[in-house]
Amino acid sequence: MTLKTFFVIGGHCPRSKEDAQTIFNYFLINGLKPVKKIKKADILCIYTCGGFNDTEKSSIQTTQDILQKKSKNATIIVTGCLTKINPEAINNSKDLIVIDFDNLEQLDTIIHSKIPFKQIPNAGTIGRVPPLYTDQIIKTILDSRTNPNFLRNLPGYLNKTKDLYFKKIKELDAKEIYHIRISRGCLGNCAYCSIKFAHGRLKSYPIEQIYKDFEIGVKKGYKIFKLIGQDIGCYGIDIKTNIVEILKIFFNLPGDNKIIITDFHPQWFIKYYDQLERLFIANHEKIRSFRIPIESGSNNVLARMRRQYKIEEVKKYISILKEKIPNLQIYTHIIVGFPGETDEDFQHTLNLLKEIQFSSVGVYSYSDRSMTEAFKMKEKISSEVIEERMKQVKNQVHIMASRKDMVV
């Protein structure tokens, strides 16, 4: 059968979204035509996520729906993180071809490609791949009821159907942001993380390649660049360089460009602080945001998480940086309900948020993944307690947001 049309769906984080977009571009460059309806596609590709219980369920739901809606002779490819994290969760149907995301050159044989997958560059832009099926819009509405602006925002929430919501997000991403992947994997061993089982140890991209990616984005007219990787803070340690050198390359680019620095593990923020402070002060107008995922305000919880830093060190350096660059947008995210989190531990997290006053806080409930060390810990927090603590954190975040122009 000659494959003429394709449909790609999936991706959850910016990293997987870019991977899914790269697959889309691969099909397109090889002459296949994209279609919006599942039944019209000769080949369908699902990019799964296995980082959380919810995203695993979304991956399974998406796969099941496509199996029901596909045309009789369609080829279905399943790839992404879930194929490595929990392959048993994937429907063992004869209609599915499972390919690990680091073996996607197998697609060359399936579509008889003229241009092999290994020659396709990272997508850079994200915008043409719909997400995994999810009830996130309903969850957003329910979670936002404690927001003082809830009633004012409710009409907007209700108008954001799943397709329209993600379409707008993706259009914004595609038009404004150019993604620069600098690495895969990480050097951490966080007790709760399942993503490390998919991506493994750190594999940094060569500086020369990253520089070329920056140049491509500049030539295309982009002004906002986002660094992406599982942990960009540890970039380069495996190839005898570091993240500071990448930031220097960006800050030396011509033009009024801005950078989004995401997923910077506090361990490396502390290690490179002196160099980062000088760079940030000299180039603060070029930094759109800096995200450092702290996860908890309690040293007890951080130790159980295997996060490799003390909360006092993180607070010290963030406070200094905020004092020297008051307008710097610093983001973080917090995990609520990690096994063994006491009321006192949780209060330390609330105190952290009150003390630092982040520009944005992402709040996540602990997800118990069977392949992780945390799964075996006995001091599990009940769903009722987690839900109550989530409400308290979100109330604190909304109070902070009401006092200033803050992203939540």
N, C-alpha and C positions, 0 to 999 in steps of 0.2 A: 504493500500500500504506500502510495506517495503522500507524504505529509505536507499539507499546504497551509494549514491554519493552526494557531496555538493560543493557549490561555494560561497565564501564570498567576498564581495567587499565593499569598503568605507573607511571612516576615512579621516580627513583633518589635524588636529593637532596631535602632538605626543600622546596626551591623548586618542583621539578617535581611532588612529591607533592601540594603544595597546589594547584597548577594542575589536576592530575588530579581532586582532590577537588572543585574548583570546577565542573568539567565534570559530575561526578556530581550535584552539587547542582542544576545547571542542568536536567538531564534530569528529576530528581525534582520540582523546582518546576513544571515544565511538564507534570506528570501522568503521566510514564512510570514504569513499575514496574521496580525493580532485580531482576535474577535472578543466581543464582550459577553457573548452567550456561551455557556458551557457546551451545549448540544452542538454548536457549530465548530468546535475545535477538534482537529485531528490528533493533537497532542496537548496534554494538560500537565502542568508542573505545579506541585504543592510544596511550598517551602515551610516546613513545620517548625514549631518551637517547643522545647521541652524544659525550659528554665523554671516554670512554675506549674502547679497543678492546673490552674485556670487555662494557661496557654496550651498545655498538653490536651486538655479537653477540647479546646478550640480547634486544635490540629486534627483531632480525631473526628470532630463534628464536620469540619470542612471536607475531610477525605470521604466520609460516608455520604455526604450530600453530593459530591462530585461523582462518586460511583453510581448514584441513583440517576443523575441527570445527564451523564455523558452519552454520546452517541455509541452505537453498538460496537464499532470497530476502533474507537479512540484509544490512544496510548496514554497511560497515566504514569507520571514520574512522581515519586515521593522522595524528597530530600530534606535537608535542614537538620537542626540540632536534635530533634526527637529520634532520628534514625540511629543516633549514637547513644543518647542518654537513656532511652527506654524503647529499644526497637520492638519489644514484645507488644507495646501498646498499639502499633500500627496494624491495621486490618490485614490479615494474611490472605488477601485475595489474589487469585491468579491474574486479575486485571491490573495489578499494581506492579510497577518496577521500582524497587527501592535502591537509591544511589546515595551514598554518603556525599556530603557537600564538598569534600576534598577529593572526590573521584568523578567530578562532573564531566571530565573528558570522555566518559563513557557515552555521553550524549552524541558524540561525533558519529558513532556507528549507527545509532538509532535514527538520526535524521539525515545521515549521509552528508555531513556538513562539508562545505567548500572551505570555510574558515574554521579551524579547530578552536575548541573552547579555550585552550591555554593562550591563544592569541587575543582573546577578548579582554580589554582593560577593565579595571574596576569601574563601576557605573558612574561614580561621581555625583550624579543627580538621581533623585528618587521621585517618582511621580506617576508611573503608569501601571503599577501593580496593586490590586486591591488586597486588603489585609485578610487574615484568617477570620472566620466567622466568630463573632463575639457579642456578648450582651453588655459591652462596656458603656454604651450610652445610657442604658437603664441604670447601671451601677453608678454612673456619674451623677445622674439626677438624684438617686437615693442618698448618695454620700454627700451631696451638696445642700441637703436640707438645713444643716446647721449654719450655712453661710448666710450672713446678714443680707446679702444681695440675692438670696435664692429666688424670691418672688419676682424680682426685677429681671433675673436671668432665665426664669422658667420658660417664657415663650421661645427664647432662643434654643434652650435644651430640647423642647418638644419639636422644634422644626429641624433639629439635627438628626435626621434619620441616619442609619448606619452608613449607607452609601454616600449620602451628601456630606456627612461629617468628615469621613476619611478622604473624600475627593477634595474638599477644601484644604485639609491639612496637607495632602500630598502636593496639590497645586502650589501651595505656599512654599513647601520644601523645594520643589523642582525649580521654581522661579527665582528663589532668593539664596538658597544654600548649596554650596558645593562641598561634597564630602571627601575627605582625604583619609583613606585607611592607612594607618601606619604600622599596624601589627595584628596578629591573631594570637589567641591564647594569653596566658599570664604566668606570673611567678608565685601567685598566692595559693593558699590551700584552705580557703574559708570553709568552715564546717557545714554551712547550709547550702553551698553553691553546687548546682548540678551542671552548670554550663561548662565548667572546667573539664567534664567528662567528654564533652563534644569537641572542644577546641584544643585541649591539652596545654602543653608548656608553651612559653613565649616563642613566637617566631616573628621577629621584627623585619619590616621591609627595608631595603637599602635606602640610605639617605638620598642617593641619586634619583631613585624612582619617585620618592616623595617630592623631591624638588620639581621633577618633571610634571607630577600631578598638580602641584601648585601652579606651575606655568600654564598648564592646559586650562585650569579654571580661570586664571586671569585673562587669558586670550579669549575665552568664551564670554567674558564680561561680568563674571561673578565678583561680588564685593564681600560676601560673607562665606567663610570657610569653617567647616566643622571637622575636628580631628576625631576619628573613630577607631576603637580597638577595645578589647575586653578590659584592659587596664592600661591607659596610655602613659601613666606615670612611670611604668617599668620599661617603656620603650628603650630599645638599644642595648640593654645590658648583655644580651646574648651576642651582640655584634660589636662590642667594645665602643659604644657611644651612649647617648642618653637623650631624654626628652628635651632638655634645654637646647640642644643643637637644632632640633626641629623647630622650636619656637623662634630661634634666631633667624632661621631661614625665612619663616613667615614674616617676621617683623621687618626684614630687609626687602620684602617685595615692594615694587613700585605701586603707588596709588593709595587711596584711603580705604584699605581693606580692613575687615574685622574678623576675629577668630572666636569660635566657640570651643572651649576646652572642656571636654566631658570625661566622666569616669576616671578621675585622677585619684588613685588610691592614696589615702592620707599618709601611709608609710613613706611614699616617695615624695610627697609634699614636704614632709619633715626632712627627709634626706637632702633634698635639693633646695631647701627654703632660701638660703642666702643668695643663690644664683637667680632663683625665681623672683625674689623680691626686687632685685636690681632690674631685671627684665620687665617685670610688671609695672614698676614705677616709670621707667623710661618709655613704655609703650602702652600705658593704660587706656589711651583713647582707641587703641586697636583691638581691645579685648571686649567682646560682646558679653560673654559670661564665662564663669569658671565653676565647674561642678566637681565637688569633692564628697563622695559618698561616705559619711561618717558611720551610719547605721545605728549607733546607740550612744547615749551619753554616760553609760556605765562601764567602768573598767572591768567589772565582773563579767558582764555580757560580752564585751569585746574580746576578752580572753577566751571565753567559751566559743566564740565565733572564729577564733584563730585570726584575728585582724592585725596583730603585730604592731600595735601602737597604744599609747596611753592617751586618754581623752584630754589630760592637762596639756600635753604637747600640742595637740591639734588646736585646742582653744587658744593657746598662747600665740601660735603663729597666725591663725586666722584673725585674731584680734589686732595683732600688729599690722597685718596687711590691710585690714579695714580702716585702721587709724591713718595709715599712710596714703591709702587710695579710697576715700570715702564713697565714691560713686561706683566702685567695682561691684559687679553683680556676681555674688557668690551663692551657688545653689548646693543643696545636699539632699540626701534621702535617708529615711529612717525605717528600720524594720521593727515592727511591734510584735511582741509575743514570742520571742526566741526562747527555746527551752531553758528553764532556770531563771527567767527574768522575774525578779521579785518586785513588789510594790515600790521598794526603795530604788531599785535599778530603774524602773520606769520613771520615777520622779526625777532622777538624774537626767533622763532624756528630755523631759519637759523643761527642766532648768537650763539645759543646753540651748534649746530653742529660744527661751526667753533671753538668755545672755547674749547669744551671738546675733540674733535678728537677721537670719538669712534672707536673701532676696527671693528664694523659692525653696520649698520643701516638698519632696515627694514622700508620701507615707504609704508603706506597704505592710501587710500582715505577713507573718512568717508562713512560708509554704513548706510543708513537710514532705521532702522528696526521698524516696526509699533508698536511693543509691548514695546518700550523703552520711557523713558522720553524725550530723545533728539528728537524723532520723532515729538513731540508736540511743539518743539521750533520753533518760527516764522522766525528767522533770518537765513534762509537756504542760503548756498553758492551755486552759480550756477555751473553746471557741467563744464562750460568753465573755470571759475576761478579755480576750483579744479584741472582741468587738467593742467593749466598753473603753478599752485603752485607745483603740483607733479613734473613737469619737472624741476622747479627751485631747489627743494630739491634733486632730483636725480642727477642733474648736480653738486650740492655741494658735494654730497656723492662721485661721481665719481672723482671729483677734489681731494678730500681727499684720495681716493683709489690710485690715480696715484702717490701720494707722498710717499706712504708706502704700505707695504704688508697688504692690508685690504680686508676683506670679504664683498661683497655687494650682 
